[in-house]
Amino acid sequence: MRDGDLDGLLAFQCASGAFPSTVEGPEGRVADETCFVTAQVALILASLARQGARARETQPVALRRALARALDFVETCAVPEVPGAFSFYPPDGTARLAIRLPADADDTALAWMALMAGGRRSPQDAATVLARLFAGPWRSSPASRRSAFRARADGPDVA
């Protein structure tokens, strides 16, 4: 990636550390800060950092800082009731929506991939936690709060 392209990518980063997508709302196009998109960009940034390290180049400070901020945002999307699981939005919502979504598999997978690529989680942690999370269904009520994860592998399903 050329320096100008990297600078352009980094310019999209929000104050929260997220890399937004754009959605159509009643007021027109708005930025939407999500775990899903930010984790994908963090994977790209981590790959660029590794490429620079292999080429024995010093990682640009801006790249390291942007990756750290993106991973910080991804970590805010962790769901406290289900350790190791992540949601599309942070549990307290976003600047765009005051909404709380349950943890889900695609955001959890992307979050773990980004956190491992960025050195914040180990493959051993992932193997342990993800095996527990995907061990079976987790049912809760109301239906709008259902998730595919168990709160604990050895415990009952939780609400």
Backbone as ProteinMPNN parsed JSONL, in Angstrom:
{"seq_chain_A": "MRDGDLDGLLAFQCASGAFPSTVEGPEGRVADETCFVTAQVALILASLARQGARARETQPVALRRALARALDFVETCAVPEVPGAFSFYPPDGTARLAIRLPADADDTALAWMALMAGGRRSPQDAATVLARLFAGPWRSSPASRRSAFRARADGPDVA", "coords_chain_A": {"N_chain_A": [[0.853, -1.175, 0.0], [0.573, 2.161, -0.872], [2.01, 5.127, 0.634], [0.321, 7.398, 0.508], [-2.162, 6.183, 0.124], [-2.416, 4.789, 2.533], [-2.44, 6.946, 4.321], [-4.859, 8.097, 3.526], [-6.666, 6.06, 4.25], [-6.273, 6.0, 7.055], [-7.266, 8.492, 7.683], [-9.976, 8.167, 7.801], [-10.551, 7.177, 10.309], [-12.437, 7.337, 13.284], [-12.995, 9.431, 16.219], [-13.523, 7.675, 18.282], [-11.969, 5.522, 17.674], [-12.964, 3.726, 15.932], [-13.435, 2.505, 12.566], [-15.554, 3.712, 10.305], [-18.555, 2.55, 8.632], [-20.833, 3.545, 6.055], [-24.194, 4.414, 6.278], [-27.578, 4.603, 5.108], [-29.86, 6.81, 6.419], [-32.823, 8.316, 7.904], [-32.084, 10.969, 7.861], [-30.343, 11.075, 5.795], [-27.103, 10.085, 4.528], [-25.063, 8.577, 6.984], [-22.352, 8.094, 9.301], [-21.487, 4.923, 10.598], [-20.406, 3.313, 13.349], [-18.888, 0.359, 13.906], [-18.095, -2.888, 15.303], [-17.676, -4.886, 13.433], [-16.795, -3.716, 10.919], [-14.601, -2.207, 11.821], [-12.913, -4.176, 12.934], [-12.214, -5.549, 10.607], [-10.715, -3.593, 9.219], [-8.691, -3.282, 11.102], [-7.43, -5.754, 10.834], [-6.275, -5.429, 8.304], [-4.518, -3.296, 8.868], [-2.845, -4.533, 10.769], [-1.68, -6.473, 9.151], [-0.271, -4.832, 7.346], [1.542, -3.729, 9.154], [2.989, -6.027, 9.871], [4.13, -6.647, 7.373], [5.809, -4.448, 7.014], [7.559, -4.894, 9.146], [8.768, -7.279, 8.343], [10.152, -6.371, 6.157], [12.061, -5.015, 7.395], [11.542, -2.427, 8.016], [10.804, 0.492, 9.867], [7.835, 0.634, 11.634], [5.441, 3.022, 10.777], [4.607, 5.611, 13.024], [1.987, 6.57, 12.969], [0.568, 4.413, 11.843], [0.876, 2.38, 13.793], [-0.393, 3.649, 15.951], [-3.01, 4.01, 14.941], [-3.802, 1.334, 14.602], [-3.735, 0.456, 17.283], [-5.745, 2.093, 18.384], [-7.956, 1.24, 16.899], [-8.13, -1.427, 17.767], [-8.656, -0.918, 20.446], [-11.25, 0.134, 20.202], [-12.584, -2.146, 19.173], [-12.38, -3.797, 21.409], [-14.17, -2.49, 23.095], [-16.535, -3.48, 22.251], [-16.955, -5.889, 23.399], [-19.017, -8.238, 25.076], [-20.181, -8.077, 28.231], [-21.742, -9.98, 29.66], [-21.257, -12.366, 28.436], [-18.43, -13.674, 28.467], [-15.708, -13.216, 26.298], [-17.182, -12.992, 23.999], [-18.401, -10.912, 21.31], [-20.142, -7.994, 20.107], [-21.988, -6.342, 17.457], [-22.192, -3.589, 17.885], [-20.806, -1.46, 20.504], [-21.677, -2.394, 23.905], [-22.994, -0.235, 25.159], [-24.117, 1.133, 23.089], [-23.886, 3.344, 20.216], [-22.684, 6.468, 18.836], [-24.488, 6.977, 16.866], [-26.725, 5.295, 17.323], [-28.649, 4.434, 20.146], [-28.55, 1.58, 21.088], [-28.725, -1.839, 22.04], [-27.29, -4.708, 21.102], [-27.305, -8.318, 20.96], [-24.501, -10.558, 21.507], [-22.779, -11.936, 18.681], [-21.873, -14.43, 16.204], [-20.329, -13.697, 13.869], [-19.258, -11.13, 14.407], [-17.864, -11.754, 16.734], [-15.967, -13.618, 15.776], [-14.495, -12.027, 13.908], [-13.567, -10.018, 15.657], [-11.906, -11.503, 17.394], [-10.007, -12.433, 15.518], [-8.825, -9.985, 14.716], [-7.862, -9.037, 17.191], [-6.015, -11.026, 17.831], [-4.259, -10.779, 15.631], [-3.308, -8.252, 16.145], [-1.848, -8.681, 18.41], [-3.069, -8.748, 20.907], [-4.488, -10.878, 21.886], [-3.919, -14.358, 22.365], [-3.349, -17.274, 20.278], [-3.823, -19.553, 21.812], [-5.542, -18.607, 23.829], [-7.723, -18.003, 22.19], [-8.431, -20.562, 21.219], [-9.309, -21.818, 23.562], [-11.378, -20.092, 24.583], [-13.132, -19.684, 22.358], [-13.92, -22.299, 21.76], [-15.46, -22.848, 24.002], [-17.456, -20.875, 23.76], [-18.776, -21.617, 21.395], [-19.874, -24.032, 22.042], [-22.525, -24.724, 22.312], [-26.06, -23.869, 22.074], [-27.207, -20.756, 23.381], [-29.84, -19.628, 25.081], [-32.067, -16.996, 25.563], [-34.466, -14.708, 26.88], [-36.038, -11.635, 26.176], [-36.832, -12.557, 22.752], [-35.455, -10.771, 21.122], [-33.02, -10.479, 22.298], [-31.601, -12.783, 22.004], [-28.852, -15.038, 21.659], [-26.254, -16.952, 20.085], [-24.519, -18.073, 21.827], [-23.151, -19.689, 24.75], [-23.203, -18.767, 28.157], [-21.555, -19.935, 30.046], [-19.58, -22.807, 29.72], [-19.931, -24.959, 31.432], [-22.198, -24.413, 32.815], [-25.716, -23.584, 33.372], [-27.995, -22.487, 30.79], [-28.356, -18.982, 30.389], [-30.258, -16.051, 31.226]], "CA_chain_A": [[0.0, 0.0, 0.0], [1.349, 3.399, -0.944], [1.84, 5.996, 1.797], [-0.865, 8.232, 0.325], [-3.335, 5.339, 0.35], [-2.491, 4.549, 3.969], [-2.884, 8.201, 4.936], [-6.286, 8.229, 3.237], [-7.382, 5.106, 5.091], [-6.206, 6.435, 8.454], [-8.081, 9.702, 7.837], [-11.363, 7.771, 8.073], [-10.729, 6.716, 11.681], [-13.23, 8.226, 14.143], [-12.436, 9.728, 17.54], [-13.705, 6.478, 19.108], [-11.046, 4.488, 17.212], [-13.656, 2.924, 14.917], [-13.44, 2.844, 11.149], [-16.995, 3.619, 10.062], [-19.216, 2.322, 7.355], [-21.827, 4.589, 5.814], [-25.543, 3.87, 6.129], [-28.633, 5.557, 4.769], [-30.834, 7.007, 7.475], [-33.842, 9.314, 7.561], [-31.41, 12.253, 7.636], [-29.366, 10.905, 4.727], [-25.971, 9.195, 4.832], [-24.41, 8.814, 8.271], [-21.297, 7.147, 9.666], [-21.919, 3.891, 11.536], [-19.2, 2.769, 13.972], [-19.19, -1.024, 14.273], [-17.025, -3.86, 15.523], [-17.496, -5.654, 12.205], [-15.956, -2.991, 9.958], [-13.341, -1.814, 12.465], [-12.056, -5.364, 13.039], [-11.673, -5.833, 9.272], [-9.652, -2.625, 8.944], [-7.583, -3.617, 12.005], [-6.706, -6.869, 10.212], [-5.45, -4.842, 7.235], [-3.434, -2.531, 9.502], [-1.904, -5.488, 11.368], [-0.943, -7.069, 8.032], [0.694, -3.824, 6.886], [2.593, -3.627, 10.171], [3.842, -7.221, 9.725], [4.895, -6.501, 6.13], [6.87, -3.481, 7.295], [8.534, -5.526, 10.031], [9.534, -8.245, 7.535], [11.034, -5.605, 5.273], [12.965, -4.322, 8.319], [11.202, -1.008, 8.06], [10.181, 0.908, 11.111], [6.418, 0.922, 11.441], [5.118, 4.424, 11.014], [3.905, 5.865, 14.286], [0.558, 6.714, 12.683], [0.014, 3.079, 11.635], [0.8, 1.728, 15.114], [-1.407, 4.344, 16.751], [-4.326, 3.7, 14.375], [-4.103, -0.055, 14.936], [-4.042, 0.394, 18.717], [-7.052, 2.721, 18.61], [-8.971, 0.35, 16.326], [-8.279, -2.56, 18.681], [-9.349, -0.403, 21.634], [-12.679, 0.182, 19.884], [-13.075, -3.525, 19.095], [-12.523, -4.29, 22.788], [-15.376, -1.918, 23.71], [-17.691, -4.233, 21.759], [-17.072, -7.127, 24.169], [-20.288, -8.349, 25.793], [-19.799, -8.494, 29.581], [-22.49, -11.151, 30.132], [-20.763, -13.562, 27.745], [-16.994, -13.425, 28.317], [-15.09, -13.668, 25.059], [-18.066, -12.726, 22.863], [-18.447, -9.52, 20.86], [-21.364, -7.557, 19.45], [-21.851, -5.414, 16.339], [-21.966, -2.279, 18.506], [-20.467, -1.537, 21.93], [-22.877, -2.627, 24.711], [-23.695, 1.009, 25.488], [-24.581, 1.762, 21.858], [-22.951, 4.178, 19.46], [-23.126, 7.852, 18.672], [-25.625, 6.979, 15.937], [-27.87, 4.574, 17.87], [-28.618, 3.953, 21.529], [-29.114, 0.245, 20.904], [-27.894, -2.914, 22.578], [-27.489, -5.949, 20.364], [-26.628, -9.453, 21.587], [-23.272, -11.046, 20.873], [-23.036, -12.811, 17.54], [-20.721, -15.217, 15.766], [-19.429, -13.054, 12.909], [-18.501, -10.076, 15.09], [-16.933, -12.411, 17.655], [-14.865, -14.184, 14.989], [-13.657, -10.931, 13.4], [-12.902, -9.366, 16.785], [-10.802, -12.359, 17.828], [-8.966, -12.407, 14.483], [-8.121, -8.702, 14.796], [-7.127, -8.945, 18.46], [-4.836, -11.9, 17.717], [-3.332, -10.174, 14.664], [-2.723, -7.082, 16.794], [-1.068, -9.09, 19.571], [-3.794, -8.576, 22.169], [-4.966, -12.19, 22.311], [-3.077, -15.436, 21.841], [-4.093, -18.384, 19.681], [-4.246, -20.447, 22.886], [-6.75, -18.002, 24.404], [-8.807, -18.162, 21.215], [-8.855, -21.959, 21.194], [-10.048, -22.098, 24.793], [-12.598, -19.289, 24.703], [-14.06, -19.913, 21.251], [-14.491, -23.638, 21.918], [-16.507, -22.718, 25.017], [-18.557, -20.064, 23.227], [-19.506, -22.303, 20.34], [-20.192, -25.371, 22.518], [-23.95, -25.014, 22.198], [-26.909, -22.672, 22.038], [-27.515, -19.976, 24.58], [-31.178, -19.083, 24.859], [-32.506, -15.996, 26.53], [-35.676, -13.988, 26.496], [-36.911, -11.794, 25.019], [-36.208, -13.054, 21.518], [-34.56, -9.763, 20.551], [-31.728, -10.54, 22.982], [-31.042, -14.126, 21.88], [-27.508, -15.175, 21.125], [-25.883, -18.342, 19.82], [-23.438, -18.432, 22.734], [-23.408, -20.065, 26.142], [-22.504, -17.903, 29.098], [-20.5, -20.777, 30.622], [-19.667, -24.146, 29.139], [-20.336, -25.933, 32.434], [-23.356, -23.937, 33.557], [-26.995, -23.565, 32.666], [-28.247, -21.341, 29.922], [-28.677, -17.815, 31.208], [-31.146, -15.047, 30.627]], "C_chain_A": [[0.894, 1.232, 0.0], [1.039, 4.273, 0.266], [0.592, 6.858, 1.692], [-2.149, 7.459, 0.56], [-3.521, 5.071, 1.836], [-2.971, 5.803, 4.692], [-4.38, 8.408, 4.722], [-7.13, 7.301, 4.083], [-7.422, 5.586, 6.534], [-7.06, 7.673, 8.707], [-9.543, 9.374, 8.13], [-11.604, 7.41, 9.538], [-11.438, 7.774, 12.522], [-12.52, 8.458, 15.474], [-12.52, 8.515, 18.465], [-12.669, 5.4, 18.803], [-11.65, 3.623, 16.124], [-13.335, 3.423, 13.513], [-14.883, 2.64, 10.699], [-17.362, 3.09, 8.681], [-20.209, 3.468, 7.192], [-23.175, 3.923, 5.584], [-26.506, 4.995, 5.76], [-29.606, 5.618, 5.934], [-31.859, 8.028, 7.04], [-33.235, 10.681, 7.248], [-30.408, 12.193, 6.488], [-28.259, 9.953, 5.151], [-25.326, 9.591, 6.158], [-23.35, 7.745, 8.504], [-21.835, 6.194, 10.727], [-20.674, 3.191, 12.067], [-19.493, 1.382, 14.526], [-17.927, -1.844, 14.505], [-16.667, -4.541, 14.205], [-16.536, -4.968, 11.236], [-14.601, -2.655, 10.57], [-12.393, -3.0, 12.594], [-11.447, -5.713, 11.681], [-10.539, -4.871, 8.918], [-8.451, -2.906, 9.844], [-6.769, -4.785, 11.455], [-5.797, -6.37, 9.09], [-4.262, -4.102, 7.839], [-2.394, -3.457, 10.12], [-1.066, -6.159, 10.282], [0.105, -6.097, 7.493], [1.846, -3.679, 7.873], [3.546, -4.818, 10.076], [4.703, -7.124, 8.47], [6.055, -5.538, 6.324], [7.954, -4.078, 8.166], [9.389, -6.525, 9.257], [10.517, -7.536, 6.616], [12.051, -4.796, 6.08], [12.769, -2.809, 8.284], [10.625, -0.708, 9.437], [8.719, 1.207, 10.819], [6.172, 2.403, 11.657], [4.317, 4.563, 12.308], [2.405, 5.934, 14.05], [-0.113, 5.356, 12.487], [-0.149, 2.356, 12.964], [-0.308, 2.338, 15.962], [-2.817, 4.007, 16.249], [-4.739, 2.265, 14.693], [-4.484, -0.171, 16.405], [-5.423, 0.975, 19.006], [-8.183, 1.857, 18.049], [-9.21, -0.842, 17.249], [-8.947, -2.13, 19.983], [-10.854, -0.357, 21.384], [-13.267, -1.224, 19.834], [-13.299, -4.07, 20.503], [-13.75, -3.707, 23.474], [-16.629, -2.662, 23.28], [-17.83, -5.596, 22.44], [-18.374, -7.094, 24.971], [-19.998, -8.892, 27.189], [-20.496, -9.764, 30.068], [-22.004, -12.455, 29.516], [-19.272, -13.363, 27.486], [-16.421, -14.056, 27.046], [-15.922, -13.398, 23.822], [-18.113, -11.23, 22.566], [-19.747, -9.264, 20.11], [-21.04, -6.566, 18.337], [-21.523, -4.008, 16.824], [-21.447, -2.476, 19.925], [-21.75, -1.725, 22.751], [-23.663, -1.357, 25.056], [-24.198, 1.744, 24.252], [-23.491, 2.585, 21.202], [-23.484, 5.6, 19.405], [-24.366, 7.916, 17.784], [-26.874, 6.366, 16.55], [-27.647, 4.209, 19.331], [-29.301, 2.585, 21.519], [-28.158, -0.777, 21.506], [-28.251, -4.203, 21.848], [-26.794, -7.089, 21.095], [-25.33, -9.786, 20.848], [-23.642, -11.926, 19.684], [-21.73, -13.397, 17.016], [-19.786, -14.456, 14.835], [-18.631, -11.929, 13.551], [-17.481, -10.672, 16.05], [-15.728, -12.961, 16.891], [-13.931, -13.088, 14.477], [-12.903, -10.234, 14.524], [-11.707, -10.197, 17.241], [-9.672, -12.38, 16.797], [-8.146, -11.124, 14.574], [-7.294, -8.605, 16.066], [-5.91, -9.869, 18.465], [-3.808, -11.29, 16.769], [-2.617, -8.972, 15.266], [-1.953, -7.4, 18.063], [-1.766, -8.939, 20.91], [-4.382, -9.872, 22.713], [-4.048, -13.23, 21.684], [-3.941, -16.497, 21.163], [-4.588, -19.375, 20.74], [-5.507, -19.918, 23.568], [-7.938, -18.217, 23.472], [-9.326, -19.592, 21.216], [-9.711, -22.291, 22.408], [-11.399, -21.391, 24.811], [-13.591, -19.606, 23.59], [-14.674, -21.307, 21.308], [-15.631, -23.603, 22.934], [-17.71, -21.961, 24.454], [-19.414, -20.828, 22.225], [-19.908, -23.724, 20.733], [-21.673, -25.71, 22.387], [-24.767, -23.751, 22.285], [-27.087, -22.038, 23.408], [-28.846, -19.325, 24.298], [-31.497, -18.079, 25.958], [-33.787, -15.37, 26.02], [-35.471, -12.54, 26.831], [-36.123, -12.204, 23.78], [-35.223, -12.06, 20.924], [-33.177, -9.793, 21.177], [-31.084, -11.914, 22.855], [-29.668, -14.093, 21.244], [-27.233, -16.651, 20.893], [-24.835, -18.844, 20.8], [-23.943, -18.877, 24.093], [-22.639, -19.094, 27.02], [-21.346, -18.654, 29.737], [-20.666, -22.175, 30.045], [-20.204, -25.156, 30.139], [-21.61, -25.537, 33.166], [-24.62, -23.964, 32.735], [-27.063, -22.396, 31.697], [-28.693, -20.184, 30.8], [-29.59, -16.875, 30.455], [-30.444, -13.725, 30.566]], "O_chain_A": [[1.846, 1.328, 0.774], [-0.04, 4.184, 0.852], [-0.123, 7.033, 2.679], [-3.11, 7.988, 1.118], [-4.641, 5.117, 2.346], [-3.82, 5.722, 5.58], [-5.087, 8.842, 5.631], [-8.185, 7.694, 4.58], [-8.479, 5.582, 7.165], [-7.529, 7.881, 9.826], [-10.272, 10.217, 8.654], [-12.756, 7.344, 9.967], [-11.087, 8.954, 12.481], [-11.561, 7.761, 15.807], [-11.673, 8.349, 19.342], [-12.504, 4.464, 19.585], [-10.937, 2.869, 15.461], [-13.01, 4.591, 13.303], [-15.381, 1.515, 10.712], [-16.596, 3.173, 7.721], [-20.392, 4.269, 8.109], [-23.288, 2.985, 4.795], [-26.276, 6.166, 6.061], [-30.116, 4.591, 6.38], [-31.782, 8.555, 5.93], [-33.794, 11.456, 6.471], [-29.698, 13.167, 6.24], [-28.456, 9.114, 6.03], [-25.076, 10.767, 6.422], [-23.439, 6.638, 7.975], [-22.551, 6.607, 11.639], [-19.96, 2.542, 11.302], [-20.247, 1.235, 15.488], [-16.853, -1.541, 13.985], [-15.491, -4.747, 13.904], [-15.568, -5.58, 10.785], [-13.569, -2.801, 9.915], [-11.189, -2.848, 12.384], [-10.29, -6.127, 11.611], [-9.516, -5.291, 8.376], [-7.309, -2.783, 9.401], [-5.546, -4.804, 11.594], [-4.67, -6.844, 8.949], [-3.131, -4.259, 7.38], [-1.195, -3.202, 10.013], [0.129, -6.388, 10.475], [1.237, -6.492, 7.217], [2.997, -3.522, 7.467], [4.761, -4.653, 10.184], [5.881, -7.481, 8.5], [7.161, -5.79, 5.848], [9.138, -3.809, 7.961], [10.596, -6.614, 9.483], [11.597, -8.057, 6.334], [12.804, -3.996, 5.526], [13.7, -2.031, 8.494], [10.03, -1.574, 10.078], [8.397, 1.936, 9.881], [6.657, 2.973, 12.634], [3.467, 3.733, 12.628], [1.63, 5.409, 14.849], [-1.249, 5.165, 12.922], [-1.203, 1.779, 13.23], [-1.068, 1.622, 16.614], [-3.714, 3.748, 17.05], [-5.899, 2.011, 15.016], [-5.467, -0.835, 16.733], [-6.185, 0.407, 19.789], [-9.248, 1.755, 18.659], [-10.355, -1.226, 17.488], [-9.72, -2.893, 20.563], [-11.643, -0.756, 22.24], [-14.336, -1.467, 20.395], [-14.303, -4.735, 20.757], [-14.324, -4.355, 24.35], [-17.685, -2.49, 23.889], [-18.723, -6.371, 22.097], [-18.775, -6.047, 25.478], [-19.608, -10.052, 27.325], [-19.902, -10.543, 30.813], [-22.309, -13.533, 30.025], [-18.888, -12.929, 26.4], [-16.617, -15.237, 26.761], [-15.432, -13.555, 22.704], [-17.896, -10.397, 23.446], [-20.364, -10.176, 19.559], [-19.939, -6.017, 18.288], [-20.68, -3.321, 16.245], [-21.628, -3.55, 20.499], [-22.811, -1.26, 22.334], [-24.88, -1.416, 25.226], [-24.663, 2.878, 24.365], [-22.324, 2.524, 21.589], [-24.587, 5.891, 19.868], [-25.197, 8.812, 17.936], [-27.976, 6.865, 16.323], [-26.575, 3.73, 19.701], [-30.467, 2.451, 21.891], [-26.94, -0.598, 21.482], [-29.364, -4.716, 21.963], [-25.797, -6.862, 21.781], [-25.104, -9.349, 19.719], [-24.685, -12.579, 19.681], [-20.639, -12.927, 17.34], [-18.568, -14.551, 14.985], [-17.441, -11.785, 13.269], [-16.366, -10.164, 16.173], [-14.589, -12.784, 17.324], [-12.712, -13.207, 14.598], [-11.731, -9.894, 14.367], [-10.62, -9.66, 17.45], [-8.499, -12.348, 17.17], [-6.917, -11.164, 14.515], [-6.153, -8.144, 16.032], [-4.88, -9.527, 19.046], [-2.615, -11.283, 17.071], [-1.462, -8.702, 14.939], [-1.456, -6.491, 18.728], [-1.113, -8.997, 21.952], [-4.735, -9.943, 23.89], [-3.475, -13.013, 20.616], [-5.134, -16.603, 21.447], [-5.654, -19.97, 20.581], [-6.43, -20.68, 23.852], [-9.029, -18.573, 23.918], [-10.538, -19.809, 21.216], [-10.728, -22.973, 22.286], [-12.435, -22.018, 25.028], [-14.78, -19.778, 23.86], [-15.835, -21.481, 20.94], [-16.654, -24.26, 22.741], [-18.853, -22.371, 24.655], [-20.638, -20.695, 22.216], [-20.243, -24.534, 19.869], [-22.03, -26.888, 22.354], [-24.227, -22.674, 22.541], [-27.111, -22.712, 24.438], [-28.962, -18.54, 23.356], [-31.218, -18.31, 27.134], [-34.134, -15.504, 24.847], [-34.726, -12.262, 27.77], [-34.892, -12.193, 23.78], [-34.252, -12.464, 20.284], [-32.248, -9.19, 20.64], [-30.102, -12.187, 23.545], [-29.363, -13.242, 20.409], [-27.918, -17.506, 21.455], [-24.309, -19.942, 20.62], [-25.027, -18.488, 24.528], [-21.548, -18.652, 26.661], [-20.275, -18.084, 29.948], [-21.788, -22.661, 29.902], [-20.867, -26.116, 29.746], [-22.056, -26.263, 34.054], [-24.607, -24.319, 31.557], [-26.284, -21.446, 31.782], [-29.331, -20.387, 31.833], [-29.682, -16.9, 29.228], [-31.018, -12.743, 30.095]]}, "name": "protein", "num_of_chains": 1, "seq": "MRDGDLDGLLAFQCASGAFPSTVEGPEGRVADETCFVTAQVALILASLARQGARARETQPVALRRALARALDFVETCAVPEVPGAFSFYPPDGTARLAIRLPADADDTALAWMALMAGGRRSPQDAATVLARLFAGPWRSSPASRRSAFRARADGPDVA"}
